[in-house]
């Protein structure tokens, strides 16, 4: 499929941003050292934080979609079983 490769890239990019965010905030909490602000200028760091927030919302949306799909599938299976019983 033509759209599968960009979606896989976006998923990987979002997961990478979330891993970096987790590492960064772990370092802030444990060592009071902000990795992102140490490596980038303040304006760039702000953009990175914004991308991390968008990645979080994207991943939450995917999790909600997968959960909703699973619930619909389970309801459909339950309906089919009760019809045949």
N, C-alpha and C positions, 0 to 999 in steps of 0.2 A: 504494500500500500504506500502511496506517495506521501500521505500525511503522517505516517507512523514514525519516520525518522526525525522530523522536527519536534514531535511530541516527546519522543524519547530523550532528545537533547534537552528540551525544556524541563522535563522531569529530573534529569541528572543535574542540570544547572541549579534547579531549586533545592534539591537535596544537598548539593555541595554548599550553597549559601547557608542553609540551615545548620549544617555541620560546622561551618566556620563561625556562625553566630553562637552556637552552643559553646564552642571552644573559647571564643572571645569572652563571653559572659562568665564562663568558668574561671578564666584568668582574672577577670575583673573582680569576681567574688573572692577568689582565694589569694591573689597576689596584688590586687589593686593596680593591675597593669592592663591597659586597653590595647590589644594587639592592632586593631583596625586603625585607631588614631595614631599609633606609633609608626605604622607603615605608610599612611596616606595623609594628604593635606585635609584640613577640616571640611572643606567643601566636598571633596571626593568621599570622605568617610560618611558624610551625611547621605550622599547618593547610595552608597553601599548599604547603609542602614535602611534606606527606603526600599531597595531591592530585596533585602532580607525580609522586610515586612510583607512585601508583595509575594515573595516565595512562600511565606507562612500561610497567607490567605489562599494561595493557589493549592498548596498541599492539603489544607483543611477542606477546601472545596472538593478535591479528589477523594479524600477519605469519606466525606459526606455522600458523594455520588456513589462510591463503591458500597457503602452501607445501605443506602436507599435501594440500589440495585439488588443487593443481597436480600433485603427485607421483602421486596416485591417478588423475587424469585421464590422465597420461602412461602409467601402467601399463596402464590400460584400453585406450588407443589401441594400445599395443604388443601387447597380447593379441589385439585385433581384427585387427591387421595379420598377426600370425603365424598366426591361424586361417584367414585367407583366402589365405595364400601357399601 
